[in-house]
Amino acid sequence: MTALDDLVRPDRYPRSSTYDQAWLLGLDMGPNPLWLLEDLVGDLDLRPGMRVLDLGSGKGATSVFLAREYGVQVVAADWWIGAQEAAGVFAEAGVGDRVEAVQAEAHALPFEEESFDAIVSIDAFEYFGTADGYLPYLVRFLRPGGRLGMATPAMTREVRELGAIPPHIKKVVGWEAMAWHTAEWWRFQWEITELVTVTSARPQRDGWRDWLLWARACAEYLPDGHASNRPVIDMLTADGGEFLTFARVTARKEARP
């Protein structure tokens, strides 16, 4: 068994396990995005033909997955990855006719209001979505009754409650851990707006362990992967699930009165 083999887990992630794991690692921009997405989508009620915004789509693995597995039309929006690069991934994966690549910053989205049936964001929301005013901005692009779902690195307790970032986490990610809020923090942050009804908010089961399996596979498979992933492996090993996980949150936009 290799670390790459550990990414095939049909018992828990049956759809993700059918994908070429080397292909997926080649698009690496963070912990296994297909595991996170597959777990999230169960509460989003995606149906063929829906128009879905994949916000913070990175190099495109999640957009490919959405188009292939759920038959939706995807707009893949990312600020760091150019549209031409992403479009090449989609064409090679055979979904170029179902996924549109757009380079866009999350606070200046170039879309018409109420133009999406669903918005998903995998391992990206922590970079742009923590401000009090962001959810009200984002839901403008959802149709009434539309679904919103995101998975983001999280803590099991708020840093404010702890009084400090735990040293083994601070050593690797520094102040960025301030944006790794608990699932319940996100529930309150969204529900207080009264713009959405939160349909689920929970930490990912064994999220830290899934993250560790991914980091070990990156270390084994990717060029220079050991050097870049060793600190993350050490952080997750030291943590053992005490503080680190992923938050998985879904919501439905309220219809107009």
N, C-alpha and C positions, 0 to 999 in steps of 0.2 A: 504493500500500500504506500502511496505517495500522498503528499499534501494535496495534489491535484485531485486524487481520487476522493478525498474527503469532501470535495465540493459537490459530489453527486449523492444526493440524499432523497431518493424517491419516496421514502416514508413520510417525510415532512414537506418537501418541496418538489412534488411530482412534475410540474410543468418545467421548472427551472432545470431539473436534472436531465432533461432531454437535450439541452443545449451543449455545444462544444465548449468545455470549460476553458480550454486554451484561448479560444476566441474571446470569451468573456474577460479573462485576465488581460488580454491584449488591449482592452478598452478600459482598463482600470483607472478609476478616479476616486475610489473609496470602497468601503466594505460592500460585500456582495449585493449589488443593486437588485438582482432578480429575486433573491430570497426576500428582501424587504418588500418589493413590489408585489410578489405573489401573495404574501401574507396580508398585505394591505387591501388588495383588490376585492377580497371576499366581502368587504363591507361597502363597496362602492356601486354594486349593481350595474356594472358596465354591460352594454348590449351592442351588438353589431350595428354599425352605421353611426354611432355617436361620434361627436367631435370632441376630442380630448386634448387639453394642453398639458404637455409634459414639461414642467417648469424646472429649469436646472438640469437639463437632460444629458449634460456631459457629452461623451463621445457616442452616445446613442443606443446603448444596450437596452435601456428601459423602453425606449420608443419602439424598437424592433419587437420587443416582447409584447407590448400593448397591441400593436398592429397584428402580429401573428396569432396571438392567443385569444384575443377578444374581438377581432374584426372591427376595431374602431378606426376612425380617421384621426391621425395624430399630428399635432403641431409641436415640434420639438424645439424648445427655446432655451438657449444657453448664451451666457455672456462671454465665457472663456474659450469656447470652441466655435470656430467659424462655420458658417452655414455650408460652405463648399466641402469642408472636411467631413461634417456630419452627413451631408447628402451622399457622399461616397460610401459611407458605412451602410446607409439605408439601401442604396442601389445594389451593393454587393450582397446584402441579406435578402434581396428580392422583395423589399417593401417600399421601394422608391415611389410607387404610385399611391401609397397610403400614408406616407409620412412626409411632412413638409418641414424643412430645416430653416430656422430663423435665428439670427444672432440678435439677442435683445437683453437689455438690462432689466432686472425684475421690478424696478420702480418706474420704468418707462416702457411699458408693454405696448407694442404697436397693433393692438387688436380692437375691434369694435366691442362695445359693451354688450353683455348677454349673448356672446357668440360661441360659448362652449357649454357642452352638457356636463363636463367633468374637468377638474384640474387635479393633477397629481404632481407630487414633488418628492423625489427620493434622494436623501442624503444631501440636501441643498438648502432647506428652509432655514437652517441655523444661520446662514450667511446674510439673509435679507428679511426674514419674516418675524423677527422678535419685537420690532417696534409696535407700539400701541395702534398706530394708524395703518399698519400694513394689511391686516385682514379686510377692513372696510374698503381699501383700494382694490384688493385682489378679487373680492366677490362681485365687483362690478362687472367682471368679465364672464360670470356664470349666469346661465338662465335661471329663472325662478324654479326651485326644486332641484337644481343641479347639485352635483356632489363634489366635495373637496376632500382630498386625502394626502397626508404626508407622513414620511418616516424620517426621523432626524436623530442624530446622536443625543443621548440624554443621560441625566444623572438620576439615581434612585432617590436622592434628596437634593433640595436646592442648595447651591453654594452659599446663598445668603443665610440659610439655616445652619449650615456647617460652620460658617464664619471664616472659611478659607477654602481655597482649592486644594484637595488632597495632594500631598507632595509628589506622589508617583504620577499623577495626572498633570500637575503643573509643570513638571520637568519636561514633558513631551509636547503639550499643547499650550501651555501658558494661560493667558487670559481668555483664550477662545472658549475654554470650558464654562465661562460665564453664560454663554449662549446655549449650553446643553441643559435645557430645562426638563423638569419632570413631566410625565404625561398629564398629571393633574394640573400643573401650571398652564399647560396648553389648553386644557379643557376650560379653565376659568377664563383665560385670555380670549378665547373665541366666543364662549357663551355670553360673556358680559356685554358683547356688542349687540346682542339680540338680532343679529343678521343671519345667524346660522343656528341649527340644532346639532349639537355634537352627538354623533351616533356611536362612537367608540373612542376611548382614550386609554391606552394601556402601555406599559413597557413591553418590549419584545421579549418573549420567553427565551431565556438563555441568550439574549442579545450579545452579551460580551463574549460568549463562547463562539457564536457564529462569526463575530468580528475576528476573533483569534484564528479560527480556521482559515479565513480569507487572508489574513496577514501572513500566515505561515505558507500558504500557497503562493502568494506574491513573492515572498522571500526565496522560495525554491525555484520558481519558474521565470520570473522577470529578470532582465539584465540589471545588475546592481540592486536587485530586490532585497538582498540580505541587509545591506547597509541602510536602506531607507525604511525597512520594515522591522528591523531589530528593536528599535526603541518602542514601537507600538506593541510588539509581541511582549516585551518586558513589562510595559504598562498594564496590559490586559492580564498577564499572568499574575502580577503583583496584586491586581484588583480582585480577581477571582469572582467578579459579579457583585462585589459590595457596593460600588458606586456607579459603574458604567453599564449602559444598556443602550437601546434605541427606543424612542417614543413613537408610537403608531397612533395617529389621530385621524378620524374621518368625521365629516359633517355634511349636512344638507342645507342648502340655501333656502331661507324662508321665502315662501311665495308672497306676493304683494297682498295686503289686506283688501 
